[in-house]
Amino acid sequence: MSPATRRPVLTVERFSLKFSRAADLPNLVDDVSFAVHEGETLCIVGESGCGKSVTSLSLMGLLPSPPAIRVSGVARFDERDLFRLTERELADLRGNRLSMIFQEPMTSLNPAYTVGEQIAETIRRHRDVTRAAARAEALDMMKRVRIPAPEARLDMYPHELSGGMRQRVMIAMALANRPRLLIADEPTTALDVTIQAQVLALIRNLQAETGTAMVLITHDLGVVAEVADHVAVMYAGRIVEYGTARELFDDPQHPYTIGLMGAIPSTGKREGALATIAGAVPSPERMPRGCRFAPRCPFAAPRCVDEAPPQRPVGDATDTHRVACWYAPVELHARDAAQQAAA
């Protein structure tokens, strides 16, 4: 199926959220929009504290309200707005057509039950099958996620498995009911590089088999380059750049994206120090009035401080690649600034 004919599984439009009813406090997540299609992977990338996990937990209905307050927006999942579903309706979706892999499996798995029981429980919650059939399916899923000696490990407890094996169990649970959408919140952060590569390859292969759409939350651009079809770069609760993985890696336009790219270590000969981005993500109480990246941006001008830039297409091509920066294309602005400094 070509990208043009794929249906969006999830469409988020102008989603804003805060953790206080105070009118003078800014939105923690502000005007976020994106879509993910069948069989595709959207990576949401950014520093810790930029709103990635809050967005994913909101989509799953896992943020208590209060304190979390949705200010605006819709999240259409198979033509239903996730933000308007009841807790019962969300519970029927979670683990079934909508699944999530969390960052740390040791705190997500129940230490009092074997991993086989927990996978089987996910199956029985959403399908009318016997305990024996659910256990057989749990074993099959453990084989599919390539857990060695699955017959023995089926009756083990989470603490008896390694971190990589526990994460494979979480993947088995998330995919047991062949979900339409998988949200993975930094699923490889706690794993070493070798296991991380194995887990990513496993998710990609299972995704290809099932046609599942995936939203992958990460701060690792190496992971993004490996798995992403589209990328949303998030900073301080806003999406500052959006496009295909090739567009962003070949022609990053937002100064924040450029800074992230410059901080990627190279496997080749080192040519000087890695780039750094001065400062830190602003606290929720002190969000800048205009562009939220302005205090850290080397190109910031008075307009950036006063006005929040809208997302707009890059160049004359399509609107696939969009950036929220007053001075994009940034290379032209940098050239003009250099010429003015030399004059």
C-alpha positions in Angstrom: 0.0 0.0 0.0 1.5 3.3 -1.0 1.8 6.2 1.5 -0.8 8.2 -0.4 -3.5 5.5 0.0 -2.7 4.6 3.7 -5.3 5.7 6.1 -4.3 7.6 9.2 -4.7 5.5 12.3 -4.2 8.4 14.6 -4.7 12.1 13.9 -3.9 14.6 16.7 -5.0 18.2 16.0 -4.1 21.3 18.1 -3.7 19.4 21.3 -3.0 21.6 24.4 -2.7 20.6 28.0 -1.8 22.2 31.3 -1.5 21.1 34.9 -3.3 24.1 36.5 -6.5 26.0 35.9 -4.7 29.3 36.5 -5.3 31.4 33.4 -1.9 33.0 33.6 0.1 29.8 33.4 1.1 28.6 29.9 0.2 25.3 28.4 2.7 22.5 29.1 1.8 20.9 25.8 0.8 23.6 23.3 -1.0 23.3 19.9 0.5 19.9 19.0 -0.6 18.3 15.7 0.6 15.1 14.0 -0.7 12.0 12.2 0.5 8.4 11.9 -0.6 6.0 9.2 -1.0 2.2 8.9 2.4 0.5 9.1 4.3 3.7 9.6 6.5 4.9 12.5 6.3 8.5 13.8 9.2 9.4 16.1 8.6 12.3 18.6 12.1 13.4 19.6 13.4 16.0 22.1 15.1 16.6 25.4 13.8 15.3 28.7 11.1 17.6 29.9 9.9 18.7 26.4 6.4 17.1 26.7 6.9 13.8 24.8 5.8 11.4 27.5 3.0 13.7 28.7 1.6 13.6 25.2 1.8 9.8 24.9 0.2 9.3 28.4 -2.6 11.7 27.5 -3.4 9.7 24.4 -3.6 6.5 26.5 -5.8 8.2 29.0 -3.3 7.6 31.8 -3.0 11.1 33.2 -5.4 11.8 36.0 -7.6 14.9 35.6 -7.1 16.9 37.7 -4.3 17.8 37.8 -4.0 17.4 34.0 -6.4 19.6 32.1 -6.9 19.3 28.4 -7.3 22.9 27.1 -8.1 22.0 23.5 -7.6 19.5 20.7 -8.8 16.2 19.4 -7.1 12.8 18.9 -9.0 10.7 16.3 -8.2 7.0 16.6 -10.3 5.0 14.1 -12.7 7.9 13.9 -13.2 8.2 17.7 -11.8 11.0 19.8 -9.6 9.5 22.5 -10.0 12.5 24.6 -13.8 12.1 24.8 -13.9 8.4 25.7 -15.1 7.2 29.1 -12.7 5.3 31.3 -14.5 2.0 30.5 -14.2 2.7 26.7 -10.5 3.5 27.2 -9.9 0.3 29.2 -11.5 -1.7 26.4 -9.0 -0.1 23.9 -5.9 -0.3 26.0 -4.0 -3.5 25.4 -6.3 -4.3 22.6 -6.4 -2.0 19.6 -4.2 0.6 21.4 -1.1 -0.6 23.2 1.9 1.0 24.9 5.4 -0.1 25.8 6.9 1.7 28.8 10.4 2.8 29.3 11.2 0.7 32.4 9.6 -2.8 32.3 10.6 -3.7 35.8 8.2 -1.1 37.2 5.6 -1.9 34.5 5.4 -5.7 35.1 3.7 -7.0 38.2 6.3 -8.7 40.4 3.7 -11.0 42.0 2.8 -12.8 38.7 4.8 -14.8 36.2 5.4 -13.2 32.8 3.3 -15.9 31.1 0.3 -15.1 33.4 0.6 -11.4 32.6 0.7 -11.9 28.8 -2.2 -14.4 29.1 -4.2 -11.9 31.2 -3.9 -9.3 28.4 -5.3 -11.8 25.9 -8.2 -13.0 28.1 -9.2 -9.4 29.0 -10.0 -8.6 25.4 -10.9 -12.0 23.9 -13.2 -14.8 24.9 -10.6 -17.6 25.2 -9.9 -20.3 27.8 -7.0 -20.1 30.2 -5.2 -22.9 28.3 -5.7 -21.2 25.0 -4.4 -17.9 26.4 -1.4 -19.6 27.9 -0.6 -21.2 24.5 -0.9 -17.8 22.8 1.4 -16.3 25.5 4.0 -19.0 24.7 3.7 -18.3 21.0 4.2 -14.6 21.6 7.3 -15.3 23.7 8.6 -17.3 20.8 7.8 -14.5 18.3 9.8 -12.0 20.4 12.7 -14.4 20.4 12.9 -15.1 24.1 15.3 -18.1 24.5 13.8 -21.2 26.1 10.3 -19.7 26.2 8.7 -22.8 27.7 10.9 -22.4 30.9 10.7 -18.6 31.0 6.9 -18.6 30.7 6.6 -19.5 34.4 9.4 -17.1 35.6 8.8 -13.9 37.5 10.0 -10.5 36.1 13.0 -10.3 38.6 14.3 -13.6 37.2 14.8 -12.1 33.7 17.4 -9.7 32.3 16.4 -6.2 31.3 16.4 -7.1 27.6 14.2 -10.2 28.3 11.7 -8.1 30.4 11.4 -5.6 27.6 10.7 -8.4 25.1 7.9 -9.6 27.5 6.5 -6.0 27.4 6.6 -6.1 23.6 4.9 -9.5 23.6 2.1 -8.1 25.9 1.7 -5.0 23.8 1.4 -6.9 20.5 -0.5 -9.9 21.8 -3.9 -8.6 20.5 -2.5 -7.2 17.2 -3.1 -3.5 18.0 -3.8 -0.9 15.4 -1.5 1.6 17.2 1.5 1.0 19.4 2.9 3.8 21.5 6.5 3.1 22.6 7.9 5.5 25.3 11.7 5.3 25.1 11.6 1.4 25.1 15.3 1.0 24.7 16.7 3.6 27.0 17.6 1.2 29.9 19.3 -1.3 27.5 22.8 -1.6 26.3 23.6 -0.9 22.7 23.5 -4.5 21.4 20.2 -5.3 23.1 18.8 -2.0 22.0 19.5 -2.9 18.3 17.9 -6.3 18.8 14.8 -4.9 20.4 14.4 -2.2 17.6 14.8 -4.8 14.9 12.2 -7.0 16.7 9.7 -4.2 16.9 10.2 -3.3 13.2 9.8 -6.9 12.1 6.6 -7.5 14.1 5.3 -4.1 13.0 5.8 -5.2 9.3 3.9 -8.5 10.0 0.9 -6.9 11.6 0.7 -3.5 9.9 0.7 -1.8 13.3 1.2 2.0 13.3 3.7 3.2 15.9 4.4 6.4 17.8 8.0 6.1 19.2 9.0 8.6 21.9 12.8 9.0 22.1 15.6 11.5 22.7 18.0 9.3 20.7 18.5 10.5 17.1 20.3 7.3 16.3 17.1 5.4 17.0 15.2 7.9 14.9 17.5 7.3 11.9 17.0 3.6 12.3 13.2 3.3 12.5 11.4 6.6 11.6 9.2 7.3 8.6 8.2 10.7 9.9 9.7 12.8 12.8 8.2 15.4 15.0 10.9 17.5 16.9 9.4 18.7 20.1 10.7 21.5 22.3 9.1 22.9 25.5 5.7 21.4 24.7 5.6 22.5 21.0 6.5 20.8 17.8 9.1 23.0 16.2 9.8 20.8 13.1 8.0 18.0 11.3 8.8 16.0 8.2 10.0 12.7 6.9 13.2 11.2 8.4 15.1 12.0 5.2 13.9 15.6 5.1 15.0 16.2 8.7 18.4 14.5 8.5 19.2 15.9 5.0 18.0 19.5 5.6 17.2 20.3 9.3 15.8 23.8 9.5 15.0 24.7 13.1 18.0 25.9 15.2 17.0 23.3 17.8 17.0 20.4 15.4 20.3 21.6 14.0 21.7 21.7 17.6 20.5 18.1 18.2 22.1 16.9 15.0 25.4 18.6 15.9 25.4 16.8 19.2 25.4 13.3 17.6 28.7 11.5 18.1 30.5 10.3 15.0 32.0 6.9 14.5 34.6 8.3 12.2 37.6 10.5 12.9 36.7 13.2 15.4 36.8 16.7 14.0 36.7 18.9 17.1 34.2 18.9 20.0 30.6 18.0 19.7 28.1 20.8 19.5 26.2 21.8 22.6 23.0 23.8 23.1 23.4 26.4 25.8 20.9 26.6 28.6 18.1 24.2 29.5 14.4 23.6 28.7 12.4 26.3 30.5 10.2 25.4 33.5 6.4 25.2 32.9 6.0 28.4 35.0 8.5 30.4 33.0 7.7 29.6 29.3 8.9 32.4 27.0 6.1 34.5 25.5 7.2 34.1 21.9 9.3 31.3 20.5 10.1 29.0 23.4 13.6 28.3 22.1 14.5 31.9 21.7 16.5 32.2 25.0 18.8 29.4 23.7 18.8 30.3 20.0 21.9 31.8 18.3 19.7 33.5 15.7 17.1 34.9 18.1 15.8 38.5 17.2 13.3 40.7 19.0 10.5 39.2 16.9 11.3 35.8 18.2 11.0 37.0 21.8 7.6 38.6 21.2 5.8 36.4 18.7 5.4 32.6 18.6 6.2 31.4 15.0 3.6 29.2 13.3 4.5 26.1 11.4 5.0 26.7 7.7 6.3 24.6 4.8 10.0 24.6 4.0 10.8 25.8 0.5 8.4 25.5 -2.4 8.1 21.7 -2.3 5.2 20.2 -0.3 4.0 20.8 3.2 5.5 17.5 4.4 8.4 19.3 5.9 7.3 22.1 8.2 9.1 24.3 10.6 8.1 26.8 13.3 10.9 29.4 12.9 10.6 33.0 11.7 14.0 32.8 9.9 13.7 29.5 8.0 15.3 28.7 5.6 17.9 29.1 8.4 20.9 28.9 6.0 19.8 32.1 4.3 19.4 33.9 7.6 22.8 32.7 8.7 24.4 33.9 5.5 22.7 37.3 5.8 23.9 37.6 9.4 27.4 36.7 8.4 27.4 39.3 5.6 26.1 42.0 8.0 28.7 41.2 10.6 31.5 41.4 7.9 30.2 44.8 6.6 
